[in-house]
Amino acid sequence: MKLCRFNDDRLGVVLGDELADVTSVLDELPAVRYPLPRHDPLIAHLATLRPRLEAAVANAPRVPLAGVRLLSPVANPGKLVAAPVNYVKHLQEVLGDANLHHNNQISEIQRAGLFLKATSSLVGASEGVPIIHPDRRTDHEVELAVVIGRTAKNVAAADALSYVAGYTIGLDITIRGPEERSMRKSPDGYSVLGPWLVTADELADTGALALELSVNGQSRQRSNTAELIIDVAGLIEFATRFYTLHPGDVIYTGTPEGVGPVKPGDTIVARIEGIGELRVAAR
């Protein structure tokens, strides 16, 4: 199943070039009050609601995908966890280019660890990426993004994939400079997810997915998740040694080589096998 958020926080099931508006199913989510939960309510109850969503598709209004405004498929992640330099060729690329590392210490991921991006930086495909410092280099980074489906702590890699609700395409937009990663990667609009969430049952093997990115039709990044240094299951194990992951938390799994600058007016198109195409405008 492919789930999207669109327009005014409506919920859709993607069916080819249109979607079924199943927003009515959200009425079945438990009511919440202060203090609010630390998780995304829809993702937390997705397994329970799935039969209702599937049944609702038959009679739901159909809407052309081309006519909707796509938001992040995850509305309320508690954390955006990101993996730095998780492809060998990207590690070599960063070490070899002062415009990328700015004399920051660059280490392999096992030593560098993970980092966090502000949830306030999260946007969907149709919201666009604002280039807030046009005087500095701002780069695209395409990544497979993993959405956690249930609470996870100290999870073994062998069991890790059972904690996944689904997958989406992520863009980790990055300002180059001397500041810490979390600061340079967390401005508003610098964490893109979309265009929809593909449930885990439709993407059983994340170990060999082709991914690519182009800017204004020019190919920039092209690789395969087989090149990940730490794979999806390993990243979940790694993350849960330090954090409790809650439903809706997102792991950005790292970007391959080929990162490059974007400027206002550019169109970024990212594709990941089994998920689809994410098209975003820089502004």
C-alpha positions in Angstrom: 0.0 0.0 0.0 1.2 3.5 -0.8 -0.1 6.2 1.6 0.1 9.9 1.1 -0.8 13.1 2.9 -2.2 15.7 0.7 -3.8 19.2 0.5 -5.2 20.0 3.9 -3.9 17.0 5.9 -6.0 14.5 4.0 -5.0 10.9 3.7 -4.8 9.0 0.4 -4.1 5.6 -1.0 -2.1 6.0 -4.2 -3.5 4.0 -7.2 -1.4 4.7 -10.3 -1.9 8.3 -11.4 -4.7 8.9 -8.9 -5.5 8.5 -5.3 -8.4 7.3 -3.2 -9.3 9.8 -0.5 -9.6 7.7 2.6 -9.5 10.6 5.1 -12.6 9.3 6.8 -10.6 6.4 8.3 -8.7 8.9 10.4 -11.8 9.3 12.6 -11.1 5.9 14.0 -7.8 7.0 15.5 -7.9 7.3 19.3 -8.5 10.8 20.6 -5.5 12.4 22.3 -5.1 15.2 24.8 -2.3 17.0 26.6 0.3 15.8 27.1 0.5 14.6 23.5 2.1 11.3 22.6 5.7 11.1 21.5 4.8 9.2 18.3 2.8 9.7 15.1 -0.7 8.4 15.9 -1.4 7.2 12.3 1.8 5.2 12.1 1.3 3.8 15.6 -2.1 2.4 14.6 -1.4 1.6 10.9 -1.4 -2.1 11.3 -4.8 -2.0 13.1 -6.3 0.4 10.6 -5.0 -1.3 7.5 -8.1 -3.5 6.9 -10.3 -0.5 7.2 -8.1 1.5 4.8 -8.2 -1.3 2.3 -12.0 -1.6 2.6 -12.4 2.2 2.2 -10.6 2.3 -1.1 -13.4 0.7 -3.0 -15.9 3.5 -2.5 -13.5 6.4 -1.8 -13.5 9.5 -4.0 -10.8 9.4 -6.7 -8.5 12.4 -7.1 -5.8 12.9 -9.8 -2.4 12.9 -8.2 -1.2 15.6 -10.5 -3.7 18.0 -9.0 -2.9 17.6 -5.3 -0.3 19.2 -2.9 1.8 16.4 -1.5 2.9 16.8 2.2 5.3 14.7 4.1 3.7 11.2 4.4 4.7 11.2 8.1 3.0 14.1 10.0 4.5 13.9 13.4 7.8 12.1 13.7 9.4 12.4 17.1 12.9 12.1 15.7 14.7 12.4 12.4 17.8 10.2 12.7 20.4 10.4 10.0 23.4 8.4 8.9 26.5 10.3 7.8 28.9 9.0 5.1 27.2 5.6 4.9 28.4 4.8 1.3 32.1 4.1 0.7 32.4 6.3 -2.4 30.6 9.2 -0.7 33.1 8.9 2.3 36.0 9.1 -0.2 34.2 12.0 -2.0 33.9 14.0 1.2 37.4 13.3 2.4 38.8 14.4 -1.0 37.0 17.7 -1.3 37.6 20.6 1.1 34.4 22.3 -0.2 32.5 19.4 1.4 34.3 18.9 4.7 35.5 22.4 5.6 38.1 21.0 7.9 35.5 19.2 10.0 36.6 15.8 11.2 35.2 13.1 8.9 35.1 9.6 10.2 33.6 6.3 9.0 30.0 5.9 10.2 30.9 3.3 12.9 33.1 6.0 14.6 31.1 9.1 13.7 27.8 7.7 14.8 24.4 9.0 13.9 23.0 12.6 14.1 19.6 14.2 14.5 17.8 16.7 12.2 15.2 19.0 13.6 11.6 17.8 13.0 10.8 21.5 12.2 12.8 21.0 9.0 10.4 18.4 7.6 8.4 19.1 4.4 6.7 17.2 1.6 7.3 17.1 -2.1 5.1 20.0 -3.0 6.3 22.4 -0.3 9.7 23.0 -1.9 13.2 23.7 -0.4 14.0 27.3 0.5 17.7 28.1 -0.1 18.1 30.3 3.0 21.8 31.1 2.5 22.3 31.6 -1.3 25.8 32.9 -0.6 26.9 29.5 0.6 26.9 26.1 -1.2 23.7 24.1 -0.5 23.7 20.4 -1.6 21.2 17.7 -2.4 21.5 14.3 -0.8 19.1 11.5 -1.9 18.5 8.8 0.7 16.2 5.8 1.4 14.2 6.8 4.5 12.9 4.2 6.9 9.7 4.9 9.0 9.6 3.1 12.3 6.3 1.3 13.0 6.5 0.3 16.7 8.5 1.2 19.8 12.1 -0.1 19.4 14.9 -0.2 22.0 18.1 -2.4 21.9 16.8 -4.2 18.8 19.0 -6.9 17.2 19.6 -6.5 13.5 18.0 -10.0 12.9 14.7 -8.6 14.2 15.0 -5.0 13.1 12.9 -5.1 9.9 9.9 -6.2 11.8 9.9 -2.7 13.5 9.5 -0.9 10.1 6.2 0.5 9.0 7.4 1.5 5.6 9.8 3.4 3.4 9.9 6.7 1.5 12.3 8.9 -0.4 14.3 11.3 1.6 16.3 14.4 0.7 18.8 15.6 3.2 19.5 19.1 2.1 22.8 20.4 3.4 24.5 23.8 3.8 28.3 23.4 3.5 30.3 25.0 6.2 32.1 24.6 9.5 29.1 24.2 11.7 27.9 20.9 13.2 25.9 18.7 10.9 22.6 19.0 12.8 22.7 22.8 12.4 23.6 22.8 8.7 21.0 20.2 7.9 18.0 21.4 10.0 16.8 24.7 8.5 13.1 24.8 7.6 12.5 22.7 4.5 15.8 20.9 4.6 14.4 17.4 5.4 12.1 16.3 2.6 10.1 13.1 2.6 7.8 11.7 -0.1 6.1 11.4 -2.3 4.3 8.8 -0.2 4.9 6.0 2.3 5.3 2.5 0.8 4.3 -0.1 3.5 7.0 -2.6 4.5 5.2 -5.6 3.0 5.6 -4.0 -0.5 9.3 -3.5 -0.2 10.6 -6.7 1.4 14.2 -6.5 0.2 15.9 -3.1 0.9 19.3 -4.5 0.2 19.5 -3.9 -3.6 17.4 -0.8 -4.5 18.5 1.4 -7.3 18.5 5.1 -6.4 19.2 8.2 -8.4 18.9 12.0 -8.4 18.9 14.6 -11.1 18.9 18.4 -11.1 17.2 20.1 -14.0 17.4 16.9 -16.0 21.2 16.4 -15.3 22.1 13.2 -13.6 24.0 13.8 -10.3 23.7 10.7 -8.1 23.2 7.1 -9.1 23.9 4.1 -6.8 22.2 1.1 -5.1 21.4 0.4 -1.5 23.7 -2.7 -1.9 26.5 -0.1 -1.4 25.4 0.9 2.1 28.1 0.5 4.7 25.6 -0.3 7.4 22.3 -1.6 6.0 18.8 -0.8 7.1 18.6 -3.5 9.8 22.1 -2.6 11.0 21.1 1.1 11.3 18.0 0.3 13.3 20.2 -1.8 15.7 22.8 1.0 15.9 20.2 3.7 16.5 18.3 1.7 19.2 21.4 1.3 21.2 21.3 5.0 21.9 17.6 6.1 21.3 14.2 4.6 21.9 12.6 4.8 18.5 8.8 5.5 18.5 6.2 5.0 15.7 6.8 7.6 13.0 10.4 8.2 13.8 12.5 8.3 10.6 15.9 7.1 9.8 17.7 8.7 6.8 20.0 5.9 5.7 22.8 8.0 4.0 23.5 9.3 0.6 25.8 8.0 -2.2 28.5 9.9 -4.1 27.6 12.7 -6.5 26.3 15.3 -4.1 26.2 18.7 -5.6 24.8 22.2 -5.3 21.3 23.4 -5.8 20.1 27.0 -6.2 16.7 28.7 -6.3 14.8 27.8 -9.4 16.3 24.3 -9.7 14.1 21.2 -10.0 15.3 18.1 -8.0 14.0 14.7 -9.1 14.9 11.7 -6.9 13.9 8.1 -7.6 14.2 4.9 -5.6 13.3 1.5 -7.0 10.0 0.2 -5.5 9.0 3.6 -4.1 8.7 6.0 -7.1 9.7 9.5 -7.9 10.0 12.6 -5.7 10.0 16.0 -7.5 10.9 19.1 -5.5 11.5 22.7 -6.4 14.3 24.7 -4.8 13.3 28.3 -4.2 
